[in-house]
């Protein structure tokens, strides 16, 4: 989900940092700590003063089956009244209204913040300052030829920063449409978006992006009339602008023009288009998801109505760290709720290597995390203690104790285990985190509960997709054992539809997840055929995910309808499910499972984890460097054995286990075009890249 390698470079609580922290404690102290910890466990369980979360009862707020227009198997949140919720506040119906509401709630407090340098504190703009600058910038756009209507598209090609928000707010207040661009789309996709949307005005954050757009204009790929730069244009950009007869202005110049030619706001209507959010598929060009102001408002209401008085309660004292790309709607939804409450949003410096420093300076209370980062933290912590019996024992004992509290509905950071084991991790996350939210991909129950215990927070998991604005369902406190994606958002209903080719039937509580409500997108921009494939004539969004209803009424995602294939004996294979299991191994970073209809078994391309693989091999009695170990036949056998053991433990059938594997040291990435910008595997490209290795594996099996 990130334009950087989904935190792969981030120095969040890694195993090395965790070990370094623990290694500062002498062995005698470890023995003493171990003795004290064990002796005080019983006391802790009896004397802990922590309250049960006031949301424990909300575990009953899971989906209920309802009657809807004669359809069977439709489920909705029990919090839904007569119809799906459309707004948290009848006076707030557009994103312009959201910001005005936040202005009142903020009581003059900070709105958006940035760090001028690595060692400097955050600087802030108030809500009124942001609104004033948005009016100036929007007025400047109008003076430069932009129309105040939902047919006017404004491109934003930038990392998260203050100017991103000012541009978006100007569009929200002058009825213009935001079209985000981002690096990892690649040049062909950028060309497609510029052409399909006929983007004439684009706001960029640096000379590199300005150059790429102007070069596209020069080569005749698309046209642009105005490039607005958040930094000063260099000589190369200035010359390209002259060659292409394209106007280039700085952000400040547009604001100054608007200040001198001030226009009144032209607020949008709920049904007006707010954004075209391009989502990349595993094949082909990205599709432009059209979302209205009403879509965004409904999804905000549908998510936060579930916990607005409890586990998702926010106020003007809350602080959010904005580092997930605003080009994606998940980050915008979280930020939208912050602005609604008059809370503060602090932007990271744009360098993932400095994110930990930004978190330390900001001390956020609201922290969205992508699953890949969560899994990375989890893997590194366990890898960091694997070589020490005492450290591993203490971590296991601490986790067991905190999980026992979780089952009682107690979420706390006040136990002795938080002081001696988990405190370092909590402090690395700023020490004030209250609301942690994850989405975009599944997280295993084991991992998410570890994070709940380690961080001492109600870690909320959302499930959805851009076509549903963001969330279709979210987990709620108290449901710590189901491995579900929670209850339907109050803004939409969910039904399961038969998938007979995979033996899933709605009458048995299993099928393709479909959603309907005011948060569901209008359609794909200029692509009616793709729209019909995804949005049926009754308005139900077909997600392509397969889910099942659990006994407590929550939804669990169990499969994908697409990306399936048959083996020679007729067994259906869902590779993404299998890959998700194998990447839980501490030795493995990425996996590509492959099978063919004329072959009886699976093979796999495996990318070992560059940080833990050598240590893992050493523990198996094999030494060597990373690439050397990838080419070691004995190591290949050890990894295959580990994968098969893990697969059987996780309930995979024998035909779902690979018979051969190839170890490669090269990560799948956006740059080598083996991953989409949202970090999904590009299966056709992976097959092409590793065709020789796959053919060789099947030759050996034959």
C-alpha positions, 0 to 999 in steps of 0.5 A: 500500500505504500510508495516506499517498500511497505516499510521494508527499510523502516527501523521500527522495533526491529529484532536488532533494536529489541535485542540491543535493548535487552542486551544492555541488561546484565545476565545477573539482572536477567536472572533477577528479572526472571525470578521477580517476573515469575513470582509476581505473575500471580499477584499481577493477575489478581491485583491488576487495576485495569478496567475491562474495556467499556467496549467488551459488550460490543462483541454482541454488536456483530452482524444480524441477518435481515430481510432486504427486498426479498433477498436471502442471507443479507447481514447488517450491523445491529446498530443500523436503524431503518437504513444504512447510515449516511452521516454522523451529523445531519449538518455534515454532508460533504468534505467541505462540511467536515472541515468546517465542523472540525474548525469549530471543534478545534477551539483554535487548536492545531490542524496540520503539522510538519518537521522542518528538519530531522532534529526539529519539533513539529510546526503547526497550522491551525484550522483557520490558517488551513482554511484561509490558505485553501481559499487563497489556493482555490481562488488562485486555481480559478484565476488560472482557469479552473472551473468551480464544478465537479468536472474540473479535475486537479492532479496531486503528484506528491508525498503526504505534506501540508500542501497536499491537504491545502490542495485537497481542501481547496478542491473540497471547498470549490467543487473540484475533483482530486485525482492523486498520482503516485510514483509506484504507478509507473510511467505507463499508468501515469500516462493513462491517468493523465490522458483518461482524465485529461488532466490539465492542472497538476500539483507536484512536490519536487522537480523530478515529478515536474520533469517527468510530466513535462517530458511526457508533454514534450513527447506528445503522450498527454497535454498539461497547461499548468504545473504547480510546484511545492518547491522552486523549479530548477533550470531543467524544469524551467527550460522544459516548461518553455519548450512545451509552452506549459506554465509552471508556478510555485504553490506560493505564487498561486496562493498569492494570486488567489489572495489578490483575486479572492473568490467565495467558496463554491461548496459541493453537493453530496452527490458531486464527485470528490475524487477519482482514486486509481487502483492498480490491478495485477494485470492491465492499466489501473482503474479510476474509482469514482467516489462522491462526497456522499461516499466518503461521508457515509463510510466515515459514519459507517466505521466510526459510528460503531465505536465513536463513544468508546474504542474509536472515540476521538477529540481535538486532543488526538494526534495522527501520524500521516505516512501512509499515502494520501493517494489511497483512500484508507489514509484519507478516511482516517485523516477525515475523521481527525479533521471532523473531530478538530484533531491534529495530523502530523506528516512524516518527513517523507523519508521512511528511515526517519519515520521512527524519529517523526513518531518520537517527536509527534507521539501520535495517539492514532496510528494506522499500520499496514499489515506488512509492517505489523508482520515485520515487527512481529517477525523481528521481535521473535527473531531477536529473542530466538537465540536466548532462552531467558529472553524468549522465556520472558517474552512468551510468559509476558505474552501469555499473561497479556493474552489472558487479560485480553480474553477477559476484555482487559486492554492495558499497558499497566502490568509488570510485563509492560514495564519489563518487556513491552515498554520499549516497543510501546515507546518506539510507537510514541508511548501515547497510542490509543487507536491502532488501525490496520487494513488493506490485507489480512493479518493473522489472528496470532499476529494481531493479538500479539500486537494488541498485547504488546502495545496494550491497545484495541487494535482494530482491523478493517476489511474493504476496498477502494470501491467501497470507499475504504471499509466494509467491516471492522473488528470490535473489542472483545472479539479476540478469538475469531480471526474475523474481519468483524462486523459490517460497517453501519453504512453497508449491508453484506451478503454472500453469493454462491461460488459453485466452482469452489464449493462455497454456498450462501445457504451454508454461510459461505460465498463471495462477499458483496456489499451495498450501501451509500459508501459504494462507488459510482463506477470506474471512470470511462470504463462501463464494462469493468463497472458492470463486472464489479457492480451488479444491476441491483447495486451490489459490489462484488469484491472477489473475496470469499467469506464465511459467517462465524457463529458470533455473527462476524465475517471471516475472509477465507479465500479469493474467488479469482487467482485460483487454478486447478491441478491435474487431479482437479483440486482447486488451489487458492495461491494467495491463501497458501502464500499468506501462510508460508510467509509466517515463517521467520525465514521467509519474506515472500512466496510465489506459488505456482501450479498448472492444470497438467501438473499434479503438484505445486512448486514455489519461488521463495524469497528468504528474509534477508535479515533473519535467514542467515541466523535461521540457517545457522540454527540448523547447522548451516553457515554462509552468506545470504546469497550463498545459502540461497544456492545451497541444496541442503538449505533448500531442503530445510526450507521446504521441510519448514514450509510443509511443517508450517502448512500442515500446522495451519491446516493445508491439505497435502496437495496445497504443499509445494513439492519443489522450491526455488530460493531467490535472493531478489525481492519482489518489488514495485520497481522490478514490476513483480508487485503492484503499487499496493504490493499485490503479486503480479502473477503473470509477471512473476510467472514470466520472470521465473519461467525457467526456474519453474520449468526446471522444477517440474522437469525434476519432478517428472 
